[in-house]
Each structure stands twice: as structure tokens, then as C-alpha cells.
Amino acid sequence: MSQVNKKSKNYLDQIPIRMEHILWSVEDSGLVTLDVENKGIFNRFAHRFFHKPKISHIHLDPMGSFVWCLIDDSRDIFSLSASVKEQFGEEANPLYERLSKYFHVLHSYGFISFKQ
């Protein structure tokens, strides 16, 4: 009887990659704004009838902005956490849980993907 070993991938080992279609800018204050075009038939309907904007501007908080600027398509979440810890200290705690949730949200909205 052979047993198949399944490796479970640690989320902190994931390497985030910014999606190319997400435009972003850094304000003088260092805060990042993501500009997301609202596409699709439902968004066109909402734009026409409910005056929903064609582009949504998503303003990141200081920690989210800092992390967004660190994404370089080569560093994993664990590596990024060291920079966050250095910059924000105890304010970043619980560090790994916060970063995991942050990247999960970015991924769920299609702002990032992960290297395979």
C-alpha cells in the first residue's frame, strides 16, 4: 500500500505579484491609491442607472501602502514581514495573521496573484 504525500504550502511562502491592470500612485504622504476600472455588464448598468463611477479609487492605510510598495515579484510574504516589523514594530502585531489576511483580500479582489 503506497501512501501519497501531499505537501501543504505555507501561505507565508507565497510570492505576491501585482496585477498589471491595476494602476496605482503614491501620494506625497506615502499613502497608495489603487485605481480600479469597473468593467463588465453589471458595472455598466450600475454606472448608467446608479451613477457608480467608472473607476474606483481605493486608498490604502499606512501599513497597506508600505507593503504594497514592497511587492517586487520576488520576495515572499515571510520576507516582506521582516520589513513590516522593522517599520511598524509592535503596531504590526499580530504580524503574520495581518499580512496573511491583507494578501488574501488583495488576491480575492484580483489586485495581486501569486507566483506558481
N, C-alpha and C positions, 0 to 999 in steps of 0.2 A: 504494500500500500504506500503510494508516494504522497507526500504532503506538499502542497503548493505554498510557497512563502510569498505573502503579499506585503510589499513594503508600503507602509503608510507614510505619506510625505508630510513633513513638518511644515506648517504654514509659514513659519519664520524663515524657512529656506527658499521661499518663493522670491523670484526676481521680478519686481513690478516694471511695467513698460507703459509709458504714456501713450494713449491712442492719438494718432496723427490728426484726426479730425477735431480734436479738442483744442481750441485756441485759448491761450491764456496770457495774462500780463501780470507784472509785478508793480504795485503802486510804490510811491516814494517811501511809504511807511513799512514796506516789506511784505505787505499782505498780497496774496494772489487772488485774482479773479479768473474763473473759468467761464468762457463764453461758449454756450452750447446751443446749436441751432435746433429748433423744434421742428422735426421733419415728420412726414407721414400724413395719411389722410385724416386721422383724428386730430392731429395738431393743426392742420389747415382748417378744419371745421371749427376748432376752438378759437383759432386766430380770427376767423371771419365773424363768428357769431358771439364770441365771448371776449373778444379783443385781447386774447392771450398773445404775448409778444412772440415774434419770430425767433428771437434769440433770448435765452435766459442767461442771466449773469449770476454766477454762483461765487459768493465771497467766502473764502476760507479764513478760518481763525489763525492766530499766530503760529500755533503748532502745526496745523494742517498746511499752512503756507510754507513753513520751514521744510516739512517732509516732502511736499510736492516738488520743491526746488532741488531736493537731494536725489530725486529719481533720475538715474543715469543709464538705465537698461543693463547695468552690470552688477549692482550691489543688491544683495538680498535684504529682506526685511530685518533680519537679525543684525546685519551690518549697519543698516540705517538707524537701528535703535541706539547704538552707541553714540552717534552724533546727536540724537534727540536727547539722550540722557545728559550728555555734556552741555548742551544748550539750555535745557529746561530744568535739569536737576530733579528734585522731588516733585515738582509741579507736573512732571510727565507720568507719575505713578497712578495706577498700575500700568507700567510701560508696555509690556508685551500684549496685554489684553486690549489696551487702547489702540496700539498700532494694528493689531490683527483686525479689530472692528473697523478702523479707518480704511484699511486696504480692502476689506470685504465690501464696504459701502461704495468705495470708488469703483471697484470691479462690478458690483451689481448695477451701477448706473452706466457702465460702459466707458468710464473715463480712463481706465487702465486695463491692461491684460497682464498675463504672467508668462514669462519665458517657459518654454516646454523643455 
